[in-house]
């Protein structure tokens, strides 16, 4: 009798597990495909072209109030259904997906109900439009002629889209309005010059017919931004302590609260500065033997003087405006060869990475560079390492400031972070995750600390393994990078939660973390445009080191660095708190 009961119980439990698992799988698939259908611009970027008999590549996002209300109701209903799942029956892989779904739903509802981006953030509309037109232009998912026809169809929808955007916007912080003006000008150039020049002869008339009203609508929207929204600037880009704390919890998925992250970062700042001094002293003796180690100074003043003089000497070795992009391409090949030589991980089999200038409509948020992955559903297509060029109309002083910041050594670190072995390699692994719905979930909505933390962690691995022959100049530049990661966290939390002033922010970056004025100004703008993104580097970097230490301890003598990297990257961007339980 006991044996029969046990068997029946086992069958019921197993059946319940299968039901819960199947239900989560269905929910996950519903979530990614439905939310992508809300944004055809995003759908094209991840390779979703058809949904419910609609050609998404011909559509623009519907940002009408009716559509926004429908989206909010979807998230409310979805959150309720997630809450009905019995999570104790889920396997580790499923728990990772559940966490992503739960946090992304909470983030969406936080925005709809308390942040109200649709009412206050014009850059979201401008950047969505730019991506809607740029993705089919550069992603070769179909022959050029077909993709231009998709762009023509989207251009026909631009006037309605921008009218909806203008109707939604109630007020906007001055910095958001100004950046949207600059990025909207980039969209105008994209349509009027860049794409127009590539249109096949037999489509030129159709393109011109669609582009004219679209360009008129963009010009009208530019006038609205300059002459209307500019004077309605009472919205605050600061989230405040309550909302920011919630967003931090949902967006970082780390188990660390915002106030704790701030405390840890501020303590780390002093430790890294001390380490930088130790790295700088031998170099300082070489470049300034007559300065005597500045023994007449004490504390921060001595640190700043010695480290600053060495970094100043390092910064003098840099690209020119003209060579900057090509130097980044050469750095990419150098890093690729080193990763292969040391077998730090399995390199992607595809050669689909292109180094291109950052699109103009994205330069407000990506003033330095970034990475745009190959579409998750079409991983054979292009992946892009964006490098933001030094603008030809910049005065010499401003150009020199950027080139000094992204000098010979720092440009290499940027390339390792964004491309090799950083985000490019990471996303190529992620594009192998199965099933497709899980791949989409972890690519589109994956953990930010996992993604940004890998960029920093993988660069550290390169240096630990002897990249550039253990160059002390590179080591000091990377320590400065670590300081910047720490400053990113302090900056974001203090600006958003604790009313940090612009001057306090600039002092932190220039005086405490040795950043050039151009870099510091760009970072301050970025911090005002976004929230909870800048701390991802610091929190994620620490998280990757923690996961690696745990894996190394578990494996003992069988530990392999490359095996760890391959195993961890094959999971895609799961919350780091769940990654430990997914590794073999």
KEMARBA-795695 format. One record per residue (C-alpha): residue number from 1; residue in three letters; z, y, x. Coordinates in steps of 0.5 Angstrom, whole numbers, plus 500, padded with zeros to 3 digits. Example, Ala and Ser with C-alpha at 12.3 -4.5 7.8 and 13.67 -1.06 7.14 Angstrom:
BEGIN
i, aa, pz, py, px
1, ALA, 516, 491, 525
2, SER, 514, 498, 527
//
This chain:
BEGIN
i, aa, pz, py, px
1, UNK, 500, 500, 500
2, UNK, 502, 505, 505
3, UNK, 495, 503, 509
4, UNK, 491, 505, 503
5, UNK, 495, 511, 502
6, UNK, 494, 513, 509
7, UNK, 486, 512, 508
8, UNK, 485, 515, 502
9, UNK, 489, 521, 505
10, UNK, 485, 521, 511
11, UNK, 478, 521, 507
12, UNK, 481, 527, 502
13, UNK, 483, 531, 509
14, UNK, 476, 529, 512
15, UNK, 473, 531, 506
16, UNK, 477, 538, 505
17, UNK, 475, 539, 512
18, UNK, 468, 538, 511
19, UNK, 468, 543, 505
20, UNK, 471, 548, 509
21, UNK, 467, 548, 515
22, UNK, 460, 547, 510
23, UNK, 463, 553, 506
24, UNK, 464, 557, 513
25, UNK, 457, 556, 515
26, UNK, 454, 558, 509
27, UNK, 458, 564, 509
28, UNK, 456, 566, 516
29, UNK, 449, 565, 514
30, UNK, 450, 569, 508
31, UNK, 453, 575, 512
32, UNK, 448, 575, 518
33, UNK, 442, 575, 513
34, UNK, 444, 580, 508
35, UNK, 447, 585, 512
36, UNK, 441, 585, 517
37, UNK, 437, 586, 510
38, UNK, 441, 592, 509
39, UNK, 438, 595, 515
40, UNK, 431, 593, 516
41, UNK, 431, 597, 523
42, UNK, 436, 592, 526
43, UNK, 433, 586, 523
44, UNK, 426, 588, 527
45, UNK, 430, 588, 533
46, UNK, 433, 581, 532
47, UNK, 427, 578, 530
48, UNK, 428, 577, 523
49, UNK, 421, 579, 520
50, UNK, 422, 576, 513
51, UNK, 427, 576, 508
52, UNK, 427, 574, 500
53, UNK, 419, 575, 500
54, UNK, 420, 582, 503
55, UNK, 416, 584, 510
56, UNK, 422, 588, 513
57, UNK, 418, 590, 519
58, UNK, 415, 595, 513
59, UNK, 421, 598, 511
60, UNK, 426, 603, 513
61, UNK, 434, 603, 511
62, UNK, 435, 605, 504
63, UNK, 441, 610, 505
64, UNK, 441, 612, 498
65, UNK, 448, 612, 494
66, UNK, 446, 607, 490
67, UNK, 445, 602, 496
68, UNK, 451, 604, 500
69, UNK, 455, 603, 494
70, UNK, 452, 596, 493
71, UNK, 453, 595, 501
72, UNK, 461, 596, 500
73, UNK, 461, 592, 494
74, UNK, 458, 586, 498
75, UNK, 463, 587, 504
76, UNK, 469, 587, 499
77, UNK, 467, 581, 495
78, UNK, 466, 578, 502
79, UNK, 472, 579, 505
80, UNK, 476, 576, 498
81, UNK, 472, 570, 499
82, UNK, 474, 569, 507
83, UNK, 481, 570, 505
84, UNK, 480, 564, 500
85, UNK, 478, 559, 506
86, UNK, 483, 554, 509
87, UNK, 483, 556, 516
88, UNK, 488, 551, 519
89, UNK, 482, 546, 517
90, UNK, 477, 550, 522
91, UNK, 475, 547, 529
92, UNK, 475, 552, 535
93, UNK, 468, 554, 534
94, UNK, 469, 555, 527
95, UNK, 475, 559, 528
96, UNK, 471, 564, 533
97, UNK, 466, 565, 528
98, UNK, 471, 566, 522
99, UNK, 475, 572, 527
100, UNK, 468, 575, 528
101, UNK, 466, 575, 520
102, UNK, 473, 578, 518
103, UNK, 474, 583, 523
104, UNK, 466, 586, 522
105, UNK, 468, 586, 514
106, UNK, 474, 590, 516
107, UNK, 470, 595, 520
108, UNK, 465, 596, 515
109, UNK, 470, 597, 509
110, UNK, 474, 602, 514
111, UNK, 468, 606, 515
112, UNK, 466, 606, 508
113, UNK, 473, 607, 505
114, UNK, 476, 612, 510
115, UNK, 471, 614, 516
116, UNK, 465, 615, 512
117, UNK, 460, 616, 517
118, UNK, 454, 616, 512
119, UNK, 457, 623, 510
120, UNK, 459, 626, 517
121, UNK, 454, 623, 522
122, UNK, 447, 625, 523
123, UNK, 446, 621, 529
124, UNK, 446, 615, 526
125, UNK, 441, 617, 521
126, UNK, 436, 619, 527
127, UNK, 438, 613, 532
128, UNK, 436, 608, 526
129, UNK, 430, 612, 525
130, UNK, 428, 612, 532
131, UNK, 430, 604, 533
132, UNK, 425, 603, 527
133, UNK, 419, 606, 530
134, UNK, 421, 604, 537
135, UNK, 422, 596, 536
136, UNK, 415, 594, 533
137, UNK, 412, 599, 539
138, UNK, 415, 595, 545
139, UNK, 417, 588, 542
140, UNK, 411, 584, 542
141, UNK, 412, 579, 536
142, UNK, 405, 580, 533
143, UNK, 399, 583, 536
144, UNK, 399, 591, 537
145, UNK, 394, 592, 531
146, UNK, 399, 589, 527
147, UNK, 405, 592, 529
148, UNK, 402, 599, 529
149, UNK, 400, 597, 522
150, UNK, 408, 596, 521
151, UNK, 409, 603, 524
152, UNK, 404, 606, 519
153, UNK, 408, 603, 513
154, UNK, 415, 605, 516
155, UNK, 412, 612, 517
156, UNK, 410, 613, 510
157, UNK, 418, 612, 508
158, UNK, 420, 617, 513
159, UNK, 420, 623, 508
160, UNK, 424, 619, 503
161, UNK, 429, 616, 508
162, UNK, 430, 623, 511
163, UNK, 431, 626, 504
164, UNK, 437, 621, 503
165, UNK, 440, 622, 509
166, UNK, 440, 630, 508
167, UNK, 443, 629, 501
168, UNK, 448, 624, 504
169, UNK, 451, 629, 509
170, UNK, 456, 633, 507
171, UNK, 459, 636, 514
172, UNK, 458, 634, 521
173, UNK, 462, 636, 528
174, UNK, 458, 641, 532
175, UNK, 457, 636, 537
176, UNK, 454, 630, 533
177, UNK, 450, 635, 530
178, UNK, 447, 638, 537
179, UNK, 446, 631, 539
180, UNK, 442, 629, 533
181, UNK, 438, 635, 534
182, UNK, 436, 633, 541
183, UNK, 435, 626, 539
184, UNK, 431, 628, 533
185, UNK, 426, 632, 537
186, UNK, 425, 625, 541
187, UNK, 423, 622, 535
188, UNK, 418, 627, 534
189, UNK, 415, 626, 541
190, UNK, 415, 618, 540
191, UNK, 411, 619, 533
192, UNK, 407, 625, 535
193, UNK, 405, 623, 543
194, UNK, 408, 616, 545
195, UNK, 406, 611, 539
196, UNK, 400, 616, 537
197, UNK, 397, 615, 544
198, UNK, 397, 607, 543
199, UNK, 394, 607, 536
200, UNK, 387, 602, 536
201, UNK, 381, 606, 534
202, UNK, 380, 603, 528
203, UNK, 387, 605, 526
204, UNK, 387, 612, 528
205, UNK, 385, 615, 521
206, UNK, 391, 611, 518
207, UNK, 396, 613, 523
208, UNK, 394, 620, 522
209, UNK, 395, 620, 515
210, UNK, 402, 617, 515
211, UNK, 404, 621, 521
212, UNK, 403, 628, 518
213, UNK, 408, 627, 512
214, UNK, 413, 624, 517
215, UNK, 412, 629, 522
216, UNK, 413, 634, 517
217, UNK, 419, 631, 514
218, UNK, 422, 630, 521
219, UNK, 421, 638, 522
220, UNK, 424, 639, 516
221, UNK, 430, 635, 517
222, UNK, 431, 639, 524
223, UNK, 431, 645, 520
224, UNK, 436, 642, 516
225, UNK, 440, 640, 522
226, UNK, 440, 647, 525
227, UNK, 440, 652, 519
228, UNK, 444, 648, 514
229, UNK, 449, 642, 517
230, UNK, 450, 647, 523
231, UNK, 454, 651, 519
232, UNK, 458, 646, 516
233, UNK, 462, 643, 522
234, UNK, 469, 642, 519
235, UNK, 469, 635, 520
236, UNK, 473, 632, 525
237, UNK, 470, 627, 530
238, UNK, 477, 625, 532
239, UNK, 479, 619, 528
240, UNK, 487, 620, 528
241, UNK, 492, 615, 530
242, UNK, 492, 611, 523
243, UNK, 485, 610, 523
244, UNK, 484, 609, 530
245, UNK, 489, 604, 531
246, UNK, 486, 600, 525
247, UNK, 479, 601, 528
248, UNK, 481, 599, 535
249, UNK, 484, 592, 532
250, UNK, 478, 590, 529
251, UNK, 473, 592, 534
252, UNK, 476, 590, 540
253, UNK, 479, 583, 537
254, UNK, 483, 582, 543
255, UNK, 491, 582, 541
256, UNK, 492, 588, 544
257, UNK, 494, 594, 540
258, UNK, 491, 601, 542
259, UNK, 498, 604, 544
260, UNK, 499, 598, 549
261, UNK, 492, 599, 552
262, UNK, 494, 606, 554
263, UNK, 500, 604, 557
264, UNK, 497, 599, 561
265, UNK, 491, 603, 563
266, UNK, 495, 609, 565
267, UNK, 500, 604, 570
268, UNK, 493, 601, 573
269, UNK, 491, 608, 574
270, UNK, 496, 609, 580
271, UNK, 495, 602, 583
272, UNK, 488, 603, 583
273, UNK, 488, 610, 587
274, UNK, 493, 607, 592
275, UNK, 488, 601, 593
276, UNK, 482, 606, 594
277, UNK, 486, 610, 599
278, UNK, 487, 604, 603
279, UNK, 480, 602, 603
280, UNK, 478, 610, 604
281, UNK, 482, 611, 611
282, UNK, 478, 607, 616
283, UNK, 472, 610, 613
284, UNK, 475, 617, 613
285, UNK, 477, 616, 621
286, UNK, 469, 614, 622
287, UNK, 467, 620, 618
288, UNK, 472, 626, 619
289, UNK, 476, 624, 626
290, UNK, 478, 631, 627
291, UNK, 482, 631, 620
292, UNK, 488, 627, 622
293, UNK, 488, 623, 616
294, UNK, 491, 630, 613
295, UNK, 498, 628, 614
296, UNK, 500, 635, 612
297, UNK, 499, 633, 605
298, UNK, 503, 629, 601
299, UNK, 502, 624, 594
300, UNK, 496, 625, 590
301, UNK, 493, 631, 594
302, UNK, 493, 627, 600
303, UNK, 489, 621, 596
304, UNK, 485, 626, 593
305, UNK, 483, 629, 599
306, UNK, 482, 623, 603
307, UNK, 478, 619, 598
308, UNK, 474, 625, 596
309, UNK, 471, 626, 603
310, UNK, 469, 619, 603
311, UNK, 466, 619, 597
312, UNK, 463, 625, 598
313, UNK, 460, 622, 604
314, UNK, 457, 616, 601
315, UNK, 454, 620, 595
316, UNK, 450, 624, 600
317, UNK, 445, 617, 600
318, UNK, 442, 617, 594
319, UNK, 435, 617, 590
320, UNK, 430, 623, 589
321, UNK, 428, 624, 582
322, UNK, 422, 621, 583
323, UNK, 424, 615, 586
324, UNK, 430, 613, 582
325, UNK, 427, 609, 577
326, UNK, 423, 605, 582
327, UNK, 430, 604, 586
328, UNK, 433, 601, 580
329, UNK, 428, 596, 580
330, UNK, 428, 594, 587
331, UNK, 436, 593, 586
332, UNK, 435, 588, 580
333, UNK, 431, 584, 585
334, UNK, 436, 584, 590
335, UNK, 441, 582, 586
336, UNK, 437, 577, 583
337, UNK, 436, 574, 590
338, UNK, 443, 574, 591
339, UNK, 445, 571, 585
340, UNK, 440, 565, 586
341, UNK, 442, 564, 593
342, UNK, 450, 564, 592
343, UNK, 448, 560, 585
344, UNK, 453, 564, 581
345, UNK, 451, 561, 575
346, UNK, 444, 558, 572
347, UNK, 439, 564, 572
348, UNK, 435, 565, 566
349, UNK, 428, 561, 566
350, UNK, 424, 567, 562
351, UNK, 422, 573, 566
352, UNK, 422, 577, 560
353, UNK, 426, 583, 563
354, UNK, 423, 590, 564
355, UNK, 426, 596, 567
356, UNK, 424, 602, 563
357, UNK, 426, 609, 561
358, UNK, 431, 610, 556
359, UNK, 428, 612, 549
360, UNK, 429, 619, 548
361, UNK, 432, 618, 541
362, UNK, 438, 614, 545
363, UNK, 439, 619, 551
364, UNK, 445, 622, 547
365, UNK, 449, 616, 547
366, UNK, 446, 613, 553
367, UNK, 446, 619, 558
368, UNK, 446, 614, 564
369, UNK, 442, 607, 562
370, UNK, 444, 601, 558
371, UNK, 441, 594, 556
372, UNK, 437, 592, 550
373, UNK, 437, 584, 549
374, UNK, 431, 580, 547
375, UNK, 431, 579, 539
376, UNK, 436, 573, 538
377, UNK, 431, 570, 533
378, UNK, 425, 571, 538
379, UNK, 428, 570, 545
380, UNK, 421, 570, 549
381, UNK, 420, 577, 547
382, UNK, 422, 583, 552
383, UNK, 429, 585, 554
384, UNK, 430, 592, 557
385, UNK, 434, 595, 562
386, UNK, 434, 602, 560
387, UNK, 435, 607, 566
388, UNK, 435, 614, 564
389, UNK, 431, 619, 568
390, UNK, 433, 625, 571
391, UNK, 429, 630, 567
392, UNK, 424, 634, 570
393, UNK, 426, 640, 567
394, UNK, 434, 640, 570
395, UNK, 436, 645, 575
396, UNK, 437, 642, 582
397, UNK, 444, 643, 581
398, UNK, 445, 639, 575
399, UNK, 440, 633, 578
400, UNK, 444, 633, 584
401, UNK, 450, 632, 581
402, UNK, 447, 626, 577
403, UNK, 444, 623, 583
404, UNK, 450, 624, 587
405, UNK, 454, 620, 582
406, UNK, 449, 615, 581
407, UNK, 448, 614, 589
408, UNK, 445, 608, 593
409, UNK, 451, 604, 592
410, UNK, 453, 606, 584
411, UNK, 446, 605, 582
412, UNK, 446, 598, 585
413, UNK, 453, 597, 581
414, UNK, 449, 600, 574
415, UNK, 444, 595, 575
416, UNK, 448, 589, 576
417, UNK, 452, 591, 570
418, UNK, 447, 592, 565
419, UNK, 442, 587, 568
420, UNK, 443, 582, 574
421, UNK, 448, 578, 573
422, UNK, 451, 582, 567
423, UNK, 448, 583, 560
424, UNK, 441, 581, 561
425, UNK, 443, 574, 564
426, UNK, 449, 574, 559
427, UNK, 444, 575, 553
428, UNK, 439, 570, 555
429, UNK, 445, 565, 555
430, UNK, 447, 567, 548
431, UNK, 440, 567, 545
432, UNK, 440, 559, 546
433, UNK, 446, 558, 541
434, UNK, 445, 554, 535
435, UNK, 444, 554, 530
436, UNK, 440, 560, 529
437, UNK, 446, 563, 524
438, UNK, 451, 563, 529
439, UNK, 447, 566, 534
440, UNK, 445, 572, 530
441, UNK, 453, 572, 528
442, UNK, 455, 572, 536
443, UNK, 449, 577, 538
444, UNK, 449, 582, 533
445, UNK, 456, 582, 531
446, UNK, 459, 579, 537
447, UNK, 465, 581, 541
448, UNK, 465, 588, 545
449, UNK, 470, 586, 550
450, UNK, 467, 580, 551
451, UNK, 460, 583, 553
452, UNK, 462, 589, 556
453, UNK, 468, 586, 560
454, UNK, 463, 581, 563
455, UNK, 459, 587, 566
456, UNK, 465, 589, 570
457, UNK, 467, 582, 571
458, UNK, 460, 579, 574
459, UNK, 460, 585, 578
460, UNK, 466, 584, 581
461, UNK, 464, 577, 582
462, UNK, 458, 579, 586
463, UNK, 462, 583, 591
464, UNK, 468, 578, 592
465, UNK, 462, 573, 594
466, UNK, 459, 578, 599
467, UNK, 454, 582, 596
468, UNK, 451, 587, 601
469, UNK, 455, 584, 607
470, UNK, 462, 586, 604
471, UNK, 460, 593, 605
472, UNK, 466, 598, 605
473, UNK, 462, 603, 602
474, UNK, 460, 599, 596
475, UNK, 467, 596, 595
476, UNK, 470, 603, 595
477, UNK, 465, 605, 590
478, UNK, 466, 599, 586
479, UNK, 474, 601, 586
480, UNK, 472, 608, 583
481, UNK, 468, 604, 578
482, UNK, 475, 601, 576
483, UNK, 478, 608, 576
484, UNK, 472, 610, 571
485, UNK, 473, 604, 567
486, UNK, 481, 605, 566
487, UNK, 479, 613, 565
488, UNK, 475, 611, 559
489, UNK, 480, 607, 556
490, UNK, 485, 613, 557
491, UNK, 480, 618, 555
492, UNK, 478, 614, 548
493, UNK, 485, 613, 546
494, UNK, 488, 620, 548
495, UNK, 482, 624, 545
496, UNK, 482, 620, 538
497, UNK, 489, 619, 537
498, UNK, 493, 624, 541
499, UNK, 489, 630, 541
500, UNK, 487, 631, 548
501, UNK, 483, 637, 550
502, UNK, 477, 638, 553
503, UNK, 480, 641, 559
504, UNK, 485, 635, 560
505, UNK, 479, 630, 559
506, UNK, 475, 633, 565
507, UNK, 481, 634, 569
508, UNK, 482, 626, 568
509, UNK, 475, 625, 570
510, UNK, 474, 630, 576
511, UNK, 481, 630, 579
512, UNK, 484, 623, 578
513, UNK, 478, 619, 578
514, UNK, 473, 623, 582
515, UNK, 467, 623, 577
516, UNK, 462, 628, 578
517, UNK, 461, 634, 573
518, UNK, 455, 632, 570
519, UNK, 458, 625, 569
520, UNK, 464, 627, 566
521, UNK, 461, 632, 561
522, UNK, 456, 626, 559
523, UNK, 462, 621, 558
524, UNK, 466, 627, 554
525, UNK, 460, 627, 550
526, UNK, 460, 620, 549
527, UNK, 467, 619, 547
528, UNK, 466, 624, 542
529, UNK, 460, 621, 539
530, UNK, 463, 614, 539
531, UNK, 470, 611, 538
532, UNK, 473, 604, 541
533, UNK, 467, 603, 545
534, UNK, 469, 606, 552
535, UNK, 476, 601, 552
536, UNK, 472, 595, 551
537, UNK, 470, 595, 559
538, UNK, 478, 595, 561
539, UNK, 480, 590, 556
540, UNK, 474, 586, 557
541, UNK, 475, 585, 564
542, UNK, 482, 583, 564
543, UNK, 480, 578, 559
544, UNK, 475, 575, 563
545, UNK, 480, 574, 569
546, UNK, 485, 571, 564
547, UNK, 480, 566, 561
548, UNK, 478, 564, 568
549, UNK, 485, 564, 571
550, UNK, 486, 559, 565
551, UNK, 480, 555, 566
552, UNK, 481, 554, 574
553, UNK, 488, 552, 573
554, UNK, 486, 547, 568
555, UNK, 481, 544, 572
556, UNK, 484, 544, 579
557, UNK, 480, 541, 584
558, UNK, 474, 540, 579
559, UNK, 474, 547, 578
560, UNK, 467, 550, 580
561, UNK, 465, 558, 579
562, UNK, 458, 557, 577
563, UNK, 460, 551, 572
564, UNK, 466, 556, 569
565, UNK, 460, 562, 568
566, UNK, 455, 557, 565
567, UNK, 460, 554, 560
568, UNK, 463, 561, 558
569, UNK, 456, 564, 557
570, UNK, 453, 559, 553
571, UNK, 458, 560, 547
572, UNK, 455, 567, 546
573, UNK, 460, 573, 545
574, UNK, 466, 570, 542
575, UNK, 473, 574, 542
576, UNK, 476, 573, 549
577, UNK, 482, 570, 545
578, UNK, 478, 564, 542
579, UNK, 474, 563, 549
580, UNK, 479, 559, 552
581, UNK, 479, 554, 547
582, UNK, 472, 553, 547
583, UNK, 471, 551, 554
584, UNK, 470, 544, 556
//
